[in-house]
Every structure is written in C-alpha cells, then in structure tokens.
C-alpha cells in the first residue's frame, strides 16, 4: 500500500531543469499577439512617417583666428605653449556672441524669418523658403499689429489672388492691394522667379521677431571641433533645409560684420577726433595766415627778408619746430585727457594719436580699447552681475587710472622739454632786438603760422594712417565650409522608425506575457503543483467546450476521451486491495467550485463502464448538486437524501440507469437537506454504501469541495481511493500546498490528483505547459454557493 501511495505517473525530474523549448513555447504559443502587435506598430510607424514633417540639418565650419600676435613670457603663456593649460575663454566668448539675441535679430530682419510660408497639402503642410510663389511686401509693414495672425491665399489667375476660408474663396484682391488682417493690413506680391506649377494655397503666418530670434538662437548648436580647437561647427535643424543654410550663412556674415565694426570703432573714434581738431586748426590757420598777409600789406614788407633776418629765422625756426612739436603733443594729450575726464563712468573707446615715442602709453590705450570691445560684446549676452563682466570692468577701471597717470606724467615731461627749448629761444631775442621792428613782428607771426601748419600736417598724416588701417581691417574669423543642408532628413529617419516599431512590436507582447506570468497566481501546469506537493498525478484533461458535458462514449476516439482512458488506467494501479475483494470506491473532490469535479466524475464513470465494469455514480454533493444536470435528470428528484431519511425506501428505488451506457447507473442527491453532514454519517448511508459495493464493480462519489465544507472528509470512511481535481487557470497555486497537507496528513485515503482544463496544444506529461486559462475571479472559499448564471456569459465562452 505504501508503494502505491508513493507511485507517480509523470516524470518530475525534468521540473528541476530549465527547458529552452518550454520557455520559447511559453511565448511562441501567443504568436498571434506578436503578429498583431507588429502589424499595429508598423502601421503606426507608417502613419508617423506619412504625417510628420521631416527636419533637415545644415552645418558650417568657422575658424576663429587668434588675435594675439604679441609674444608673451608669462607663466600662463608658457604653460599654454607646453600644452599643459588650455585657454578657451576667448572661444567661449565668441560662441556666446554668435548665439546672441542681437545678432540673431539682425538675421531675422534680413531674412524676414518672422513671416513663414506654407504650401497647403492634403496630408501635411510644407514650409517654403527659397521658392515662394507669393510673398508679403515688407515695406511699411505693421509688424506689431500682425503678431500671431495667419492668412491663406491662392492665385486665382488674371493677376488676382483669393483669400481662402477653408477651401472656399472668401474674397478676391489684386497683387499689391491691401488685405486687412487683424489690426493691420498686408500687401501680397508675386516674385519674378516664382514657379507657376507651385501655385498651391499658401498659408502665411506672422510671429514676433524677438520670439523668432530667441527660438533660432536656442536652436543653433555651436561646438568646438576636437573639443579645444579654434574651429567652430555651427548646426541648425529646420523643416526647410534651404532656410537652415540661409540662417547659418547670414549669421556668420553678421558676426564677421560685427567683428569688423568692433575693430573699426577705435579707428572711427580716432578719425572723428582728428576731423574735429582739423576743423578747429583750419580756422586758426586761416586767421593766422590772414593776419600775416594783412601785416605785410600794411607795413609794405616784401616777400623776402634781409640776409641777417634769414639767418636768425633759420635758427629760430629750428627751435620753434621743436616747440611746435611739443605743443602739438601737449595739445593732443590735453584733448585726450579732457575726453577721458568727460566720459567718467562710461569708459568709451579712446583715439590713438599719441607720439610713437611713447610705446608704453600707446600699448596701454590699445589694451584699454580691446577690453572695452570685449566688455561690449559680453554685455550682449550677459547681465551686470556676470563674473566675467565684473572682471572686465575692474580691468578697464584699473587701466584707465594708469593711462590718466601716464598722460599727466607725459604732460609734465612736455612742459620740461618745452622750457629748455624756450630758454635757448630767449637767447636769440637779443639778436632779434637788433632787427628792425617790422621784421621782428613778422617773424613772430611766421612762428605762429609754422606751429599751426606743423600741427595741421601731423593730423593729416595721422588721418591717412587711420583711414588706411580701416581699409585693410579683416575679421577675426574665416569661413572654412559654408552652410550646406543634407539632402536626407535627420528626423525622422525611416529605417530607425521602422526598427523601433519592430522592437516595440516584439517587446510589448513579451512584456505583457512576462508581467502576466509574474503576477499570475493560478496553476498553469503540473510544474506549479510539483513546486509544493509530491502527490501522485494520474493524468490531465484538456479544456473542452463547456456546453459539451459528456465527452466519453464507446466509439469516441477524441483526444480528451483518450485522456480519460489514461486516467482510468492509472487509477487501476492505485486501487486499494482488501481481503474481501471489495470493489474500488473513488471519492472525487476539489478545493472549490468551478474546478470540474462533477465533469471528471461523470466522464470517468462512463469510461469505467465502457471497460466492462458495472459502475455507479453517487451524487453526495448535498449542498449544490449538479450530477443530475449532466445525466439528464433533476437533482432535486428522489435521491440519496430521500433514502437516508426514509426507512421504507429501497436502494433500487433511487438508482437510475444511464442512457450513455448499459453498465452505468447513477444516484442523484435528491432534495437539499438542512443538515448534509449529519446525513452522511447515518446508518442508512452505510447501508446504501454496502449495497452499492455488493452490486457494482466500481463506485464514484461526487462530493462537495474540501476547501468549503467537511463533507468529503466524512465520506472518506466509505472510499478506497480519493481523486483531487485541480483546474488550470482556476485553481490558485496555494491550492497545491493545501493538497500536499491533506496528502501528507492522510485525511483522504489513497489520494491522487488529476489536472483539468489543460489548454489545447499542451500535451500532458511534460509538466511545462504555459497556457493561460479563464482569467481571475475564483478564490478560497468563494463562489461555491453562488448561482452559476455567469457560466453562460458569451465572453467566457470565447
């Protein structure tokens, strides 16, 4: 007997090993979900590509020249030469300048980017830029009144265009005629190079120029090639490739122009300063020359002086040239000093007209102007509290103080040199006193004329030098590669989109199946039972049409009928033998309702009867009987409950012959009694069981679920074998642990298990079927006494 209890009719050794085939089958059996998911995602990818406007990328390369040509022996310069320190501050500043809102506003104004044109299509609108059949005349355009407005127009022939409302022409206008729009009006003109074939409806949108500039400034990507090189790569992605090219090229042109303007600011300020002094000197020189001519005419002095006067004049001229030069430098220095004092707090650019003999002061002025230009550039993209801006302001203030100090020192030097020359000049005054008064006064006037002429000529020379430097000024950058847009879009890329769609189409079903497996607590295979119990499993029954209750017959050769024959055969090896050769009495139960114990009982009984065994099926589920419904009788008619409570009723009165086989009889439960448990243990019940054993070769008892009531444990005293029904997709995994407890505690004699509801395609015996059953909704202790109206719902059938 012990050997029989340890008998197991399936090989559970493979449960301990991972089966690749079973794992793959757990997913491949849902191939239709993969196919459907792939079809849906591929269709979504196609629609996405069909309706998404492609984006094109344009790129250009720009070399930023190193503006420092002066060798430096500083520690930082030496470390940079050795490659130990990299100074990218200038490059980063240039990047911020290129991306500044100020430059982008100039690009927007030049290209009219605040006005966008779209060719209306059936599926999507295409933005136009280079070849636009209709454009807005921007002369006298009320831009502020048109912000946020849009209009759709179309050429209707005859030099006229129509304003569309949907697909209908709302009003007609001539080219160049004012069209009211919002709070303003526009004029639409036809460009000379328009293409007649492209005269589709054109949608025109007006936006804020400042917002447009910010949008493009944020979208322009600028990176250093190689991470530390002076070459910048500018990239811009836009719905129109030509537009992206134009924006980048125009931005580079505006940047170069701004660089030239910054460089020329010093020269222009110097020219303005020189021109101002020349105007003043021209007037003074005219006055001096006029007075000289008048003096000669009034005193009747000829053009030539005496020989003695000429000799003195040569010596005087030598000293006066020196004095004139010193006075010229002093006058220029005083003018520069007054200008710096007058712009206290503003720190504008300074003119460079100081004597070339003062390289230190000239270098300081050049450094001062460079710092002012850098500060003005940085102010375009940074606020006052920016650390770099504060540092530049401090450097400018410090350098300004040094220049003022050097100018004052230089003025003192000029005064000392002039005093020395004037002392030598005064020595000649004794000689001049011997010259006639008229000639002496003439020399004084000539000396004033020479001073003014020398200063005038010096300023003319400086003006020409400054003008020449402005003419040869070059920008700090050189365009290596102009902007060029790729012919294929960068977004979306069809291959990537379809690849992503295929990936999601495969991953989504896998994820769904895997999630369901992880969260699923239902028994799906023999493996789920083996994890918790060693109970013998005598077989498995495929899922069947719920409306087909009888699946076994004499001539049936279906798969499910063969499964019942296999269960019958395996049970025969477990039949308990006894001395009086009593027939086997098999108790069929389950943990809860809906697991198919009555279905198993009836069809197993028919299978026993077909094997030439006189078989009796007893319906001892006195609480919710179903046996009669399976065999064509009402359970509430005369049955076992009538026999137990009625002393005059004979067993033959309640036993009915089955129409399915001549060897099969059955007994229904009869009217539902108020005390089913007490009726099971009565003497009448024992008498009936004795009668059944004497007259039948095999007895099957349909009992209530053991998880709800104790009736099955009470009936166990009459049986030789117990069959526990577990249903795939209905029974929960904790059921296996409960079955194991009953099996080990021997609460039911000679206990075995049968698996019901195995999905079709999963052969029994491997123990690795992963079919999914009928969902959730059953649980411990729930549903048995509920009505079975839900069993007929159409969605459960499917």
C-alpha positions in Angstrom: 0.0 0.0 0.0 2.8 2.4 0.8 4.4 1.7 -2.5 1.1 2.6 -4.2 1.0 5.9 -2.3 4.4 6.8 -3.5 3.6 6.0 -7.1 3.8 8.9 -9.5 2.8 8.5 -13.2 4.7 11.5 -14.5 8.4 12.2 -14.6 9.1 15.2 -12.4 12.9 15.1 -12.8 12.8 17.5 -15.7 11.0 20.0 -13.5 14.3 20.6 -11.9 15.9 21.8 -15.1 15.4 24.8 -17.3 13.8 23.8 -20.7 14.6 26.2 -23.5 11.9 24.6 -25.7 9.3 25.1 -23.0 10.5 28.6 -22.3 10.2 29.5 -26.0 6.9 27.8 -26.3 5.6 29.9 -23.5 5.9 32.9 -25.8 5.5 31.3 -29.3 2.1 29.9 -28.5 0.9 33.5 -28.5 2.3 34.1 -32.0 -0.9 35.9 -33.0 -0.2 38.6 -30.3 3.2 39.1 -31.7 1.8 39.3 -35.3 -0.9 41.7 -34.3 1.5 43.9 -32.2 4.0 44.1 -35.1 1.2 45.0 -37.6 -0.1 47.7 -35.3 3.3 49.3 -34.6 4.4 49.0 -38.3 1.2 50.8 -39.3 1.8 53.4 -36.6 5.3 53.9 -37.9 4.0 54.3 -41.5 1.4 56.9 -40.4 4.0 58.7 -38.3 6.3 59.0 -41.3 3.4 59.9 -43.5 2.1 62.8 -41.4 5.3 64.0 -39.7 7.1 67.0 -41.4 10.8 66.0 -41.9 13.6 68.1 -40.5 16.8 68.9 -42.2 20.2 69.8 -40.7 22.6 72.4 -42.1 26.2 72.8 -40.8 29.1 75.1 -41.4 32.7 75.3 -40.1 34.2 78.6 -39.0 37.8 79.3 -38.0 38.3 81.8 -35.1 41.7 83.5 -35.6 44.0 84.2 -32.7 44.1 87.9 -32.4 47.1 88.0 -30.2 50.3 88.5 -32.2 52.5 89.7 -29.3 54.7 87.1 -27.8 54.3 86.7 -24.1 56.7 85.3 -21.4 54.0 84.9 -18.7 53.6 81.7 -16.8 50.2 81.1 -18.4 51.6 81.6 -21.9 54.5 79.2 -21.2 52.1 76.6 -19.9 49.8 77.1 -22.9 52.8 76.6 -25.2 53.7 73.4 -23.4 50.1 72.2 -23.8 49.5 72.0 -20.1 46.9 74.7 -19.9 44.2 75.5 -22.5 42.6 78.9 -22.6 39.2 78.6 -24.2 37.8 81.7 -22.7 38.1 83.7 -25.9 36.5 80.8 -28.0 33.6 80.5 -25.5 33.1 84.3 -25.6 32.9 84.1 -29.4 30.4 81.3 -29.2 28.2 83.3 -26.9 28.5 86.3 -29.2 27.5 84.2 -32.3 24.4 82.9 -30.3 23.5 86.3 -29.0 20.0 87.6 -29.5 21.4 90.8 -31.0 23.0 89.1 -34.0 20.0 86.8 -34.5 17.7 89.8 -34.6 19.7 91.1 -37.5 19.4 87.7 -39.2 15.6 87.7 -38.6 15.3 91.2 -40.1 17.4 90.4 -43.1 15.7 87.1 -44.0 12.2 88.1 -42.7 12.1 84.9 -40.6 9.1 86.3 -38.6 7.0 85.6 -41.8 6.6 82.0 -42.6 5.1 80.5 -45.8 3.5 77.0 -46.0 2.2 75.2 -49.1 -1.1 73.6 -48.0 -1.4 69.9 -48.8 -3.9 67.2 -48.2 -1.8 65.3 -45.7 0.6 67.9 -44.3 1.8 71.4 -44.9 5.3 72.0 -46.3 7.2 75.1 -45.3 8.6 77.2 -48.2 11.6 79.5 -48.2 13.6 79.8 -51.3 10.9 79.4 -54.0 7.8 81.1 -52.6 5.1 81.9 -55.2 3.6 84.6 -53.1 5.4 86.9 -50.7 4.4 89.7 -48.3 5.7 93.2 -49.1 7.6 94.2 -46.0 7.7 97.9 -46.9 5.7 99.9 -44.4 4.5 96.6 -42.8 2.8 97.0 -39.5 4.7 94.1 -37.9 3.4 94.6 -34.3 -0.2 94.6 -35.4 0.2 91.2 -37.2 1.8 89.2 -34.5 0.0 85.9 -34.2 -2.1 86.4 -37.3 -2.3 84.0 -40.3 -4.0 84.0 -43.7 -4.4 81.5 -46.5 -4.3 82.9 -50.1 -4.2 81.4 -53.5 -3.5 82.6 -57.0 -6.8 82.5 -59.0 -5.4 83.8 -62.3 -5.8 87.1 -64.1 -3.3 88.8 -61.8 -5.6 88.3 -58.8 -5.5 86.2 -55.7 -8.2 84.9 -53.4 -8.3 84.8 -49.6 -9.5 81.3 -48.6 -11.8 80.3 -45.8 -11.4 76.5 -45.7 -11.5 75.6 -49.4 -13.7 78.4 -50.5 -12.6 81.8 -51.8 -13.8 84.3 -49.3 -12.6 87.5 -51.1 -10.5 88.5 -54.1 -7.7 91.0 -54.3 -5.2 92.3 -56.8 -1.5 91.8 -56.3 -0.2 94.7 -54.2 -3.6 95.6 -52.9 -4.0 96.0 -49.1 -5.6 92.9 -47.4 -7.0 93.6 -44.0 -5.6 91.2 -41.4 -6.1 91.5 -37.6 -5.4 95.1 -36.5 -3.4 95.8 -39.6 -3.1 95.0 -43.3 -0.6 93.4 -45.7 0.3 93.6 -49.3 0.9 90.3 -51.2 3.1 90.5 -54.3 4.3 87.9 -56.8 8.1 87.5 -57.1 9.7 87.5 -60.6 11.2 84.0 -60.2 8.1 82.2 -59.0 7.1 78.8 -60.4 3.6 78.7 -61.9 3.3 74.9 -61.2 3.7 75.6 -57.5 0.6 77.9 -57.1 -1.0 75.9 -54.3 -2.8 77.5 -51.5 -0.2 79.4 -49.4 -0.6 79.8 -45.6 1.2 82.9 -44.2 1.9 83.1 -40.5 3.2 86.1 -38.7 5.2 85.8 -35.4 7.1 88.1 -33.0 10.6 88.9 -34.4 12.1 88.9 -30.9 10.5 85.5 -30.1 11.7 84.2 -33.5 15.2 85.4 -32.8 15.2 83.7 -29.4 13.9 80.5 -31.0 16.7 80.3 -33.6 19.3 81.4 -31.1 18.4 78.5 -28.8 18.3 76.0 -31.7 21.7 76.9 -33.2 24.3 74.4 -31.9 27.9 75.6 -31.8 30.7 73.2 -30.8 34.4 73.2 -31.0 35.8 70.7 -33.4 38.1 68.4 -31.5 37.0 69.9 -28.1 39.7 72.5 -27.9 40.4 73.7 -31.5 39.7 77.2 -32.8 37.4 75.7 -35.4 33.7 76.0 -34.6 31.0 73.9 -36.1 27.6 75.5 -36.4 24.5 73.3 -36.8 20.8 74.1 -37.2 17.9 71.8 -37.8 14.8 73.2 -39.5 11.8 72.0 -41.5 13.3 73.6 -44.6 17.0 72.8 -45.5 17.4 76.0 -47.6 16.2 78.0 -44.7 18.7 76.4 -42.3 21.5 77.2 -44.7 20.5 80.8 -45.1 20.2 81.3 -41.3 23.7 79.9 -40.6 25.4 81.8 -43.5 23.7 85.0 -42.7 24.6 84.6 -39.0 28.2 84.1 -39.9 28.1 87.2 -42.2 26.6 89.3 -39.4 29.2 88.0 -36.9 32.0 89.0 -39.3 30.5 92.4 -39.8 30.1 92.9 -36.1 33.7 91.9 -35.6 34.8 94.4 -38.2 32.7 97.1 -36.6 34.3 96.4 -33.3 37.7 96.7 -34.8 36.9 99.9 -36.7 35.3 101.6 -33.7 38.8 102.7 -32.5 39.7 103.9 -35.9 36.4 105.7 -36.4 36.7 107.4 -33.0 40.3 108.4 -33.9 39.1 109.8 -37.3 36.3 111.7 -35.5 38.8 113.2 -33.1 41.2 114.2 -35.9 38.5 115.7 -38.0 37.3 117.7 -35.1 40.9 119.0 -34.5 41.4 119.7 -38.2 38.3 121.8 -38.4 39.5 123.8 -35.4 43.1 124.1 -36.8 41.9 125.1 -40.2 40.0 128.0 -38.8 43.0 129.1 -36.6 45.5 128.7 -39.5 43.3 130.8 -41.7 43.2 133.5 -39.1 47.0 133.4 -38.6 47.7 133.5 -42.3 45.2 136.3 -42.8 46.8 138.4 -40.1 50.3 137.7 -41.7 49.1 138.9 -45.1 47.5 142.0 -43.6 50.6 142.8 -41.6 52.8 142.6 -44.7 50.5 144.7 -46.7 50.1 147.3 -44.0 53.8 147.7 -43.4 54.8 147.3 -47.1 57.1 144.3 -46.4 58.2 142.3 -49.4 58.2 138.6 -49.7 62.0 138.3 -48.9 63.6 139.2 -45.6 67.2 140.5 -45.2 70.1 138.1 -45.1 70.6 138.7 -41.4 67.0 138.2 -40.7 67.1 135.0 -42.8 69.9 133.6 -40.7 68.2 134.4 -37.5 65.0 132.9 -38.9 66.7 129.6 -39.6 67.9 129.3 -36.1 64.6 130.5 -34.7 62.7 128.0 -37.0 64.8 125.1 -35.6 63.7 126.0 -32.0 60.2 126.8 -33.0 59.8 123.4 -34.7 60.8 121.7 -31.5 58.4 123.9 -29.6 55.7 123.3 -32.2 56.1 119.6 -31.9 56.0 119.7 -28.1 52.9 121.9 -28.2 51.3 119.6 -30.7 51.8 116.6 -28.4 50.7 118.6 -25.4 47.6 119.8 -27.2 46.7 116.2 -28.3 47.4 114.8 -24.8 45.3 117.5 -23.1 42.5 116.8 -25.6 42.7 113.1 -24.7 42.9 113.9 -21.0 39.8 116.1 -21.2 38.0 113.4 -23.2 38.7 110.7 -20.6 37.7 113.0 -17.8 34.5 113.9 -19.6 33.4 110.3 -20.1 33.9 109.4 -16.4 31.8 106.2 -15.8 31.1 105.4 -19.4 34.6 104.1 -20.5 34.3 104.5 -24.3 37.0 103.9 -26.9 40.0 106.2 -26.9 41.7 107.6 -30.1 45.3 106.6 -30.7 47.2 109.7 -31.8 49.9 109.9 -29.2 53.6 110.2 -30.1 55.1 107.0 -31.4 58.0 107.6 -29.0 55.7 106.5 -26.1 55.1 102.8 -26.8 54.0 102.1 -23.2 51.2 104.6 -23.3 50.1 103.6 -26.8 50.1 99.9 -25.8 48.0 100.8 -22.7 45.5 102.6 -24.9 45.3 99.7 -27.3 44.7 97.3 -24.3 42.1 99.6 -22.9 40.2 99.7 -26.2 40.4 95.8 -26.5 39.0 95.4 -23.1 36.2 97.9 -23.9 35.3 96.0 -27.0 35.3 92.6 -25.1 33.1 94.2 -22.5 30.6 95.5 -25.0 30.4 92.1 -26.7 29.9 90.3 -23.4 27.1 92.7 -22.5 25.1 91.5 -25.4 24.6 88.1 -23.7 25.4 88.7 -20.0 24.0 90.7 -17.2 25.7 93.2 -14.9 26.4 90.6 -12.2 28.2 88.2 -14.5 31.6 87.4 -13.0 33.4 87.9 -16.4 31.7 91.2 -16.9 32.7 92.4 -13.4 36.2 91.3 -14.0 36.4 93.2 -17.3 35.0 96.4 -15.7 37.7 96.1 -12.9 40.4 95.7 -15.5 39.1 98.7 -17.5 39.0 100.9 -14.4 42.5 100.0 -13.4 43.9 100.5 -16.9 42.1 103.9 -17.1 43.7 105.1 -14.0 47.1 104.1 -15.3 46.5 105.9 -18.6 45.4 109.1 -16.8 48.5 108.9 -14.6 50.8 108.4 -17.6 49.1 111.3 -19.5 49.7 113.7 -16.6 53.3 112.5 -16.4 53.7 112.9 -20.1 52.4 116.5 -19.9 54.9 117.2 -17.2 57.7 115.9 -19.5 56.5 118.0 -22.4 56.5 121.1 -20.2 60.1 120.5 -19.1 61.3 119.9 -22.7 59.5 123.0 -23.8 61.1 125.1 -21.1 64.6 124.0 -22.1 63.9 124.9 -25.8 62.3 128.2 -24.8 65.4 129.2 -22.8 67.6 128.7 -25.9 65.0 130.6 -27.9 65.1 133.5 -25.5 68.8 133.8 -26.0 68.1 134.8 -29.6 65.8 137.6 -28.5 68.8 139.9 -28.0 69.7 139.2 -31.6 66.1 139.8 -32.7 66.1 143.2 -30.9 68.7 144.4 -33.4 66.5 143.5 -36.3 64.0 146.2 -37.4 60.8 146.1 -35.5 58.7 145.3 -38.6 60.7 142.2 -39.5 60.8 141.2 -35.9 57.0 141.3 -35.6 56.8 139.5 -39.0 58.9 136.7 -37.5 56.6 136.3 -34.6 53.6 135.9 -36.9 55.6 133.4 -39.1 56.4 131.4 -36.0 52.6 131.1 -35.1 51.9 130.1 -38.7 54.6 127.4 -38.7 53.3 125.9 -35.4 49.7 125.7 -36.8 50.9 124.3 -40.1 53.1 121.6 -38.4 50.1 120.5 -36.2 47.8 120.5 -39.2 50.2 118.4 -41.3 50.7 116.0 -38.4 47.0 115.4 -38.1 46.6 115.0 -41.8 49.3 112.3 -41.7 47.5 110.5 -38.8 44.2 110.7 -40.6 45.6 108.9 -43.7 47.2 106.3 -41.5 44.0 105.6 -39.7 42.0 105.5 -42.9 44.5 103.0 -44.3 44.2 100.8 -41.3 40.4 100.8 -41.6 40.6 99.8 -45.3 42.7 96.8 -44.5 40.9 95.5 -41.4 39.9 91.9 -41.6 37.5 89.9 -39.4 38.7 87.5 -36.7 37.2 84.5 -38.5 37.5 82.7 -41.7 34.7 80.6 -43.2 36.1 77.1 -43.9 32.9 75.4 -45.1 29.7 77.4 -45.9 26.4 76.0 -44.6 25.1 73.0 -46.5 21.9 71.1 -45.7 21.8 67.3 -46.1 19.5 66.0 -48.8 18.0 63.4 -46.5 16.2 64.4 -43.3 17.7 63.9 -39.9 14.3 63.4 -38.3 12.5 61.2 -38.8 14.8 58.5 -40.2 12.5 55.8 -41.8 14.9 52.9 -41.1 15.2 53.9 -37.4 11.4 54.5 -37.1 10.6 51.0 -38.5 13.3 49.4 -36.4 11.9 51.0 -33.3 8.4 49.9 -34.3 9.5 46.3 -34.8 11.3 46.4 -31.5 8.3 47.7 -29.6 6.1 45.3 -31.5 8.1 42.4 -30.1 8.9 43.8 -26.7 5.3 44.8 -25.8 3.8 41.2 -26.1 6.9 39.8 -24.3 6.5 42.3 -21.6 2.8 41.7 -21.3 3.2 37.9 -21.2 6.1 38.1 -18.7 4.2 40.5 -16.5 1.2 38.2 -16.6 3.3 35.3 -15.7 4.9 37.1 -12.8 1.6 38.4 -11.4 -0.3 35.2 -12.2 -1.0 33.1 -9.1 -3.1 30.4 -10.9 -2.0 26.9 -11.6 -0.9 26.6 -15.2 0.9 23.2 -15.3 2.0 20.2 -13.4 5.1 22.1 -12.6 3.2 24.5 -10.4 1.9 21.5 -8.3 5.3 19.9 -8.1 6.7 23.0 -6.5 4.6 22.4 -3.4 3.5 18.8 -3.4 4.6 15.2 -4.2 1.0 13.9 -4.6 0.7 11.3 -7.5 -0.8 12.8 -10.6 -2.7 10.3 -12.6 -3.3 12.4 -15.7 -4.6 15.5 -17.2 -7.7 16.5 -19.2 -7.8 19.1 -22.0 -10.0 22.1 -21.9 -13.3 21.4 -23.7 -16.4 23.1 -24.9 -18.3 23.9 -21.7 -21.6 23.1 -23.4 -20.4 19.6 -24.2 -20.6 17.9 -20.8 -20.3 14.3 -21.9 -17.0 13.8 -23.9 -16.6 10.0 -23.5 -18.5 7.4 -25.5 -18.0 3.9 -26.8 -16.9 5.0 -30.2 -15.2 8.2 -29.2 -11.5 8.5 -30.2 -11.0 12.1 -29.4 -8.0 13.3 -27.5 -10.0 14.2 -24.4 -11.6 10.7 -24.4 -8.2 9.1 -24.6 -7.1 11.3 -21.6 -9.9 9.9 -19.5 -8.9 6.4 -20.6 -5.3 7.2 -19.4 -6.7 8.4 -16.0 -8.8 5.2 -15.7 -5.7 3.1 -16.4 -3.5 4.9 -13.9 -6.2 4.7 -11.3 -6.4 0.9 -11.6 -2.8 0.7 -10.4 -3.8 2.6 -7.2 -6.9 0.7 -6.3 -6.6 -0.4 -2.7 -6.8 -4.2 -2.4 -8.6 -5.8 0.6 -9.2 -9.3 1.9 -12.9 -9.4 0.9 -12.1 -8.2 -2.6 -14.5 -5.2 -2.2 -14.8 -3.0 -5.4 -13.0 0.3 -5.5 -14.9 3.3 -4.2 -13.4 6.6 -5.6 -14.1 9.9 -4.0 -13.9 12.9 -6.4 -13.4 16.3 -4.9 -11.7 19.7 -5.3 -10.8 22.7 -3.2 -13.5 25.0 -4.5 -16.3 25.1 -7.0 -15.8 25.5 -10.7 -12.8 23.2 -11.0 -14.7 20.4 -12.8 -15.1 17.6 -10.3 -18.6 16.7 -11.5 -17.4 16.7 -15.1 -14.5 14.4 -14.1 -16.7 12.1 -12.1 -19.3 11.6 -14.9 -16.9 11.1 -17.7 -14.6 8.9 -15.7 -17.7 6.8 -14.7 -18.6 6.4 -18.4 -15.0 5.4 -19.1 -15.2 2.7 -16.3 -18.5 1.4 -17.7 -17.1 1.1 -21.2 -14.3 -1.0 -19.8 -17.0 -3.6 -18.8 -17.2 -2.6 -15.2 -20.7 -2.1 -13.6 -20.3 1.4 -12.4 -22.4 3.5 -10.0 -22.0 7.3 -9.7 -23.3 8.7 -6.4 -24.1 12.4 -6.1 -23.2 13.1 -2.5 -22.8 16.9 -3.1 -25.9 17.6 -1.0 -25.3 21.3 -0.9 -25.0 22.3 -4.6 -25.7 19.2 -6.7 -25.0 19.1 -10.4 -24.8 15.4 -11.2 -28.4 15.2 -12.4 -27.9 18.0 -14.9 -25.0 16.1 -16.5 -27.0 12.8 -16.8 -30.4 14.2 -17.9 -32.2 14.2 -14.5 -33.1 16.8 -11.9 -31.0 16.6 -8.8 -34.0 17.5 -6.6 -35.9 14.4 -7.6 -35.8 11.3 -5.5 -32.2 10.6 -4.5 -29.8 9.7 -1.7 -31.2 12.3 0.7 -34.7 10.6 0.4 -33.1 7.2 1.1 -31.3 8.3 4.2 -34.3 9.9 5.8 -36.9 7.4 4.6 -36.8 4.0 6.2 -39.2 2.5 3.7 -37.2 3.4 0.6 -35.2 0.7 -1.0 -31.8 1.4 -2.7 -33.2 0.2 -6.0 -35.8 3.0 -5.8 -33.2 5.7 -6.1 -30.8 4.1 -8.6 -31.4 5.1 -12.2 -29.9 3.6 -15.3 -27.9 5.9 -17.6 -28.7 6.3 -21.2 -25.0 6.7 -22.0 -24.0 3.1 -21.3 -25.8 0.0 -20.0 -23.1 -0.6 -17.3 -23.6 2.8 -15.9 -26.1 3.7 -13.1 -26.3 6.8 -11.0 -27.9 8.2 -7.9 -28.7 11.9 -7.6 -28.5 13.8 -4.3 -32.2 14.4 -4.0 -33.8 17.3 -2.2 -31.2 19.5 -0.5 -31.4 18.7 3.3 -30.8 21.3 6.0 -28.1 19.0 7.7 -26.0 17.4 5.0 -23.1 16.5 7.3 -25.3 14.6 9.7 -26.9 12.6 6.9 -23.5 11.3 5.7 -22.7 9.6 8.9 -26.0 7.8 9.5 -26.6 4.0 9.4 -28.8 4.4 6.3 -25.8 5.9 4.4 -23.6 3.0 5.5 -26.3 0.6 4.4 -26.5 2.2 1.0 -22.7 2.0 0.5 -22.7 -1.7 1.4 -25.5 -2.3 -1.1 -23.5 -0.5 -3.8 -20.3 -2.5 -3.1 -22.3 -5.7 -3.3 -23.9 -4.9 -6.7 -21.3 -2.8 -8.6 -17.7 -3.2 -9.7 -16.7 0.4 -9.3 -18.3 3.3 -7.4 -17.6 7.0 -7.9 -18.8 9.6 -5.4 -19.2 13.3 -6.4 -18.5 15.2 -3.2 -18.5 18.9 -2.2 -15.2 20.9 -2.3 -13.0 20.2 0.7 -12.0 23.9 0.9 -15.5 24.9 1.8 -17.1 22.1 3.9 -16.0 18.9 5.7 -18.4 16.5 3.8 -15.6 14.9 1.8 -13.6 14.1 4.9 -16.7 12.4 6.4 -17.4 10.4 3.2 -13.7 9.2 3.3 -14.8 6.3 5.6 -16.6 4.7 2.7 -13.9 5.0 0.0 -10.8 3.2 -1.1 -9.3 6.0 -3.3 -9.5 9.8 -3.5 -9.2 11.9 -6.6 -8.4 15.6 -6.2 -9.3 17.8 -9.2 -7.2 20.8 -10.0 -8.2 23.1 -12.9 -5.7 25.1 -14.9 -6.3 28.8 -14.8 -8.9 28.5 -12.0 -7.1 26.9 -9.1 -4.6 29.1 -7.4 -1.0 28.0 -6.6 -1.6 28.0 -2.8 -4.0 25.1 -3.5 -1.0 22.8 -4.2 0.3 23.5 -0.7 -3.2 22.7 0.8 -3.4 19.5 -1.3 0.1 18.5 0.0 -1.0 19.0 3.6 -4.1 16.7 3.0 -1.9 14.2 1.3 0.7 14.0 4.0 -1.8 14.1 6.8 -3.7 11.2 5.1 -7.1 12.9 5.6 -8.2 11.3 2.3 -7.3 7.6 1.6 -5.0 6.7 -1.3 -5.1 10.2 -2.7 -4.2 11.2 -6.3 -4.6 14.3 -8.4 -6.0 15.0 -11.9 -5.4 18.2 -13.7 -8.4 19.6 -15.6 -8.6 22.3 -18.2 -5.1 21.9 -19.8 -5.0 24.2 -22.9 -5.1 22.5 -26.2 -1.7 22.1 -27.7 -0.1 21.4 -24.4 0.5 17.7 -24.1 0.2 16.2 -20.7 3.2 14.6 -19.1 5.9 17.2 -19.8 4.7 19.3 -17.0 5.7 22.6 -18.6 2.6 23.8 -20.3 2.2 27.6 -20.0 -1.3 28.0 -21.4 -3.4 30.7 -19.9 -6.9 29.9 -18.8 -10.0 31.8 -18.0 -8.7 34.7 -16.0 -9.3 35.6 -12.4 -12.3 35.7 -10.2 -12.1 32.5 -8.2 -10.7 32.2 -4.7 -10.5 30.3 -1.5 -14.0 29.8 0.0 -15.8 31.9 -2.6 -18.2 31.1 -5.4 -19.4 27.6 -4.5 -22.8 28.6 -3.2 -23.2 31.4 -5.8 -25.5 31.0 -8.8 -23.9 29.7 -12.0 -25.5 32.3 -14.2 -22.1 33.7 -15.0 -21.2 30.4 -16.7 -23.3 31.3 -19.7 -21.6 34.7 -20.5 -20.5 34.9 -24.1 -17.1 36.4 -23.3 -16.2 33.4 -21.1 -17.1 31.1 -24.0 -14.7 32.8 -26.3 
